[in-house]
Amino acid sequence: MRTLLMGLVGSTAYGLATAESDEDLLGVYIADSRQVLGLDGAKVTSGSRVTTKPDVTMHELGKYCGLALKCNPTITELLWLPEYRVETEAGRRIRALRDAFLSTEYVRAAYGGYAVQQAKRLSGRHQAGKEGFSADTAKRTAKHGRHCLRLLLQAQQLLRTGELLLDVSAHREDLFAVGRLAVEDPEAFTLRFEREKAALDAIDSVLPGHPDREAVDDLVVDLRMAALAG
């Protein structure tokens, strides 16, 4: 395994860290060429490696690019960090191509669709006499509420400008207020999200309708050929 790119993501990158926040590292690695070319190549290129203390998630180049082409929010943010713990020449080439991963279709679905889905889930669970967005996140309702609004704000910025607003510390007060609202008044929380989603839907996107899959595929082939030759 050779790391191509790795950086600090999560609440620290968003400017929302608290005393309880952990450090989360995310990265891209390229698998050994012999493994990629072997019988288990498909499994190898769709793999991830996760460790704890510290929390580190590493995705193989193939899996990372597949997720990035669908504008997975956590995956996408790696390409917009101001600095990196590891950044190779291959990692810089991936970052340089970050616009090719973006598309109106997937930003709306991955950012806006997910956030509103979660807001409706919170409302439904509240009406059923349950707490939180899910049983697993019941104790982290405020944090998850902030997460949902952050996604909508980032989606709006992406559609308007083509740039990812990673550091949302300027919205810190509003985000934490919305987090409290998720705990104290789920119905009002849901109404807030419906308004934000309407604002998102009204944006005339500057992004292309679809990602540039061909450009990304060319890069992946180049990086694998270079790894094979090396």
TAUR-V203105 format. One record per residue. N is the residue number from 1. RES is the residue in three letters. PHI is phi in whole degrees, -180 to 180 (NA if undefined). PSI is psi in whole degrees, -180 to 180 (* if undefined). NEAR is the number of other ideal C-beta (glycine too) atoms within 12 Angstrom. Layout:
((N | RES | PHI | PSI | NEAR) (N | RES | PHI | PSI | NEAR))
This chain:
((1 | MET | NA | 129 | 23) (2 | ARG | -123 | 119 | 26) (3 | THR | -73 | 130 | 28) (4 | LEU | -100 | -36 | 37) (5 | LEU | -156 | 135 | 40) (6 | MET | -154 | 136 | 31) (7 | GLY | -152 | 171 | 34) (8 | LEU | -85 | 121 | 29) (9 | VAL | -118 | -168 | 38) (10 | GLY | 80 | -155 | 31) (11 | SER | -59 | -32 | 31) (12 | THR | -65 | -45 | 27) (13 | ALA | -66 | -32 | 34) (14 | TYR | -80 | -10 | 36) (15 | GLY | 76 | 25 | 23) (16 | LEU | -119 | 13 | 31) (17 | ALA | -64 | 145 | 22) (18 | THR | -121 | -179 | 18) (19 | ALA | -62 | -24 | 6) (20 | GLU | -91 | -5 | 12) (21 | SER | -71 | 140 | 20) (22 | ASP | -95 | 165 | 19) (23 | GLU | -89 | 130 | 20) (24 | ASP | -119 | 124 | 29) (25 | LEU | -109 | 139 | 32) (26 | LEU | -131 | 142 | 41) (27 | GLY | -156 | 174 | 42) (28 | VAL | -122 | 134 | 45) (29 | TYR | -127 | 161 | 35) (30 | ILE | -115 | 128 | 39) (31 | ALA | -72 | 162 | 36) (32 | ASP | -61 | 134 | 22) (33 | SER | -57 | -37 | 22) (34 | ARG | -63 | -38 | 14) (35 | GLN | -68 | -40 | 24) (36 | VAL | -64 | -38 | 29) (37 | LEU | -83 | -11 | 17) (38 | GLY | -82 | -174 | 14) (39 | LEU | -62 | -29 | 10) (40 | ASP | -97 | 21 | 15) (41 | GLY | -57 | -43 | 19) (42 | ALA | -63 | -39 | 17) (43 | LYS | -70 | -38 | 16) (44 | VAL | -63 | -45 | 26) (45 | THR | -77 | -8 | 30) (46 | SER | -107 | 19 | 19) (47 | GLY | -93 | 164 | 27) (48 | SER | -140 | 157 | 27) (49 | ARG | -131 | 127 | 22) (50 | VAL | -125 | 132 | 16) (51 | THR | -130 | 164 | 14) (52 | THR | -123 | 160 | 12) (53 | LYS | 55 | 66 | 10) (54 | PRO | -83 | 168 | 19) (55 | ASP | -80 | 113 | 20) (56 | VAL | -129 | 126 | 26) (57 | THR | -118 | 123 | 30) (58 | MET | -120 | 130 | 31) (59 | HIS | -112 | 138 | 35) (60 | GLU | -64 | 151 | 35) (61 | LEU | -49 | -44 | 43) (62 | GLY | -65 | -45 | 31) (63 | LYS | -67 | -43 | 29) (64 | TYR | -58 | -49 | 43) (65 | CYS | -66 | -36 | 40) (66 | GLY | -62 | -42 | 27) (67 | LEU | -71 | -39 | 30) (68 | ALA | -66 | -33 | 42) (69 | LEU | -67 | -18 | 33) (70 | LYS | -99 | 9 | 29) (71 | CYS | 59 | 35 | 39) (72 | ASN | -54 | 122 | 29) (73 | PRO | -57 | -47 | 40) (74 | THR | -65 | -40 | 34) (75 | ILE | -66 | -44 | 34) (76 | THR | -62 | -39 | 40) (77 | GLU | -63 | -25 | 37) (78 | LEU | -58 | -32 | 42) (79 | LEU | -80 | -4 | 43) (80 | TRP | -121 | 15 | 33) (81 | LEU | -71 | 150 | 30) (82 | PRO | -75 | -22 | 18) (83 | GLU | -154 | 164 | 17) (84 | TYR | -136 | 149 | 26) (85 | ARG | -76 | -36 | 23) (86 | VAL | -136 | 131 | 26) (87 | GLU | -148 | 100 | 24) (88 | THR | -87 | 176 | 25) (89 | GLU | -61 | -39 | 18) (90 | ALA | -63 | -40 | 30) (91 | GLY | -63 | -38 | 31) (92 | ARG | -67 | -34 | 19) (93 | ARG | -67 | -37 | 27) (94 | ILE | -65 | -46 | 40) (95 | ARG | -63 | -39 | 31) (96 | ALA | -64 | -22 | 18) (97 | LEU | -99 | 13 | 29) (98 | ARG | -59 | -32 | 33) (99 | ASP | -65 | -27 | 26) (100 | ALA | -68 | -22 | 30) (101 | PHE | -80 | -19 | 42) (102 | LEU | -85 | 146 | 43) (103 | SER | -158 | 149 | 30) (104 | THR | -58 | -47 | 27) (105 | GLU | -55 | -50 | 21) (106 | TYR | -80 | -30 | 33) (107 | VAL | -64 | -46 | 44) (108 | ARG | -61 | -41 | 30) (109 | ALA | -75 | -48 | 21) (110 | ALA | -75 | -37 | 33) (111 | TYR | -91 | -64 | 45) (112 | GLY | -67 | -45 | 39) (113 | GLY | -62 | -44 | 26) (114 | TYR | -65 | -46 | 32) (115 | ALA | -61 | -45 | 40) (116 | VAL | -69 | -38 | 33) (117 | GLN | -58 | -43 | 23) (118 | GLN | -67 | -39 | 34) (119 | ALA | -62 | -43 | 38) (120 | LYS | -67 | -34 | 24) (121 | ARG | -65 | -41 | 30) (122 | LEU | -60 | -45 | 41) (123 | SER | -62 | -44 | 28) (124 | GLY | -64 | -42 | 19) (125 | ARG | -67 | -37 | 27) (126 | HIS | -64 | -43 | 26) (127 | GLN | -64 | -27 | 14) (128 | ALA | -88 | 5 | 13) (129 | GLY | 82 | 18 | 9) (130 | LYS | -108 | 160 | 18) (131 | GLU | -105 | 150 | 23) (132 | GLY | 76 | 177 | 28) (133 | PHE | -76 | -26 | 36) (134 | SER | -163 | 169 | 18) (135 | ALA | -62 | -35 | 14) (136 | ASP | -72 | -30 | 12) (137 | THR | -107 | 12 | 23) (138 | ALA | -57 | -32 | 20) (139 | LYS | -88 | -2 | 15) (140 | ARG | -125 | 35 | 23) (141 | THR | -61 | -45 | 34) (142 | ALA | -62 | -44 | 31) (143 | LYS | -64 | -42 | 31) (144 | HIS | -69 | -34 | 33) (145 | GLY | -63 | -43 | 39) (146 | ARG | -62 | -41 | 39) (147 | HIS | -58 | -44 | 35) (148 | CYS | -64 | -45 | 42) (149 | LEU | -67 | -40 | 44) (150 | ARG | -57 | -43 | 43) (151 | LEU | -60 | -42 | 43) (152 | LEU | -66 | -41 | 44) (153 | LEU | -63 | -42 | 38) (154 | GLN | -68 | -38 | 39) (155 | ALA | -63 | -43 | 40) (156 | GLN | -60 | -43 | 35) (157 | GLN | -66 | -42 | 31) (158 | LEU | -61 | -45 | 38) (159 | LEU | -68 | -37 | 33) (160 | ARG | -73 | -41 | 22) (161 | THR | -121 | -18 | 19) (162 | GLY | 79 | 6 | 22) (163 | GLU | -115 | 142 | 21) (164 | LEU | -88 | 122 | 40) (165 | LEU | -83 | 93 | 29) (166 | LEU | -81 | -48 | 33) (167 | ASP | -85 | 107 | 25) (168 | VAL | -105 | 24 | 31) (169 | SER | -61 | -25 | 20) (170 | ALA | -65 | -22 | 16) (171 | HIS | -104 | 15 | 25) (172 | ARG | -56 | -48 | 22) (173 | GLU | -61 | -45 | 16) (174 | ASP | -66 | -41 | 22) (175 | LEU | -64 | -43 | 34) (176 | PHE | -70 | -33 | 26) (177 | ALA | -65 | -41 | 21) (178 | VAL | -67 | -36 | 41) (179 | GLY | -61 | -42 | 33) (180 | ARG | -66 | -37 | 22) (181 | LEU | -62 | -37 | 29) (182 | ALA | -61 | -32 | 41) (183 | VAL | -82 | -44 | 27) (184 | GLU | -90 | -32 | 18) (185 | ASP | -148 | 77 | 20) (186 | PRO | -56 | -33 | 36) (187 | GLU | -67 | -43 | 20) (188 | ALA | -66 | -35 | 22) (189 | PHE | -60 | -45 | 38) (190 | THR | -65 | -41 | 32) (191 | LEU | -62 | -39 | 21) (192 | ARG | -61 | -40 | 32) (193 | PHE | -72 | -33 | 38) (194 | GLU | -64 | -38 | 21) (195 | ARG | -67 | -43 | 20) (196 | GLU | -66 | -38 | 32) (197 | LYS | -67 | -38 | 31) (198 | ALA | -63 | -40 | 16) (199 | ALA | -65 | -39 | 21) (200 | LEU | -64 | -45 | 33) (201 | ASP | -65 | -25 | 21) (202 | ALA | -84 | -9 | 15) (203 | ILE | -73 | 133 | 25) (204 | ASP | -86 | 101 | 12) (205 | SER | -67 | 141 | 27) (206 | VAL | -91 | -6 | 19) (207 | LEU | -81 | 156 | 31) (208 | PRO | -69 | 163 | 21) (209 | GLY | -69 | -30 | 14) (210 | HIS | -139 | 153 | 21) (211 | PRO | -70 | 163 | 31) (212 | ASP | -91 | 78 | 22) (213 | ARG | -63 | -35 | 22) (214 | GLU | -63 | -43 | 14) (215 | ALA | -65 | -40 | 24) (216 | VAL | -67 | -42 | 33) (217 | ASP | -61 | -42 | 21) (218 | ASP | -60 | -41 | 17) (219 | LEU | -65 | -44 | 34) (220 | VAL | -60 | -44 | 35) (221 | VAL | -62 | -45 | 18) (222 | ASP | -59 | -44 | 21) (223 | LEU | -68 | -37 | 37) (224 | ARG | -71 | -38 | 31) (225 | MET | -65 | -39 | 17) (226 | ALA | -65 | -40 | 20) (227 | ALA | -66 | -38 | 28) (228 | LEU | -65 | -42 | 17) (229 | ALA | -70 | -29 | 9) (230 | GLY | -80 | * | 14))
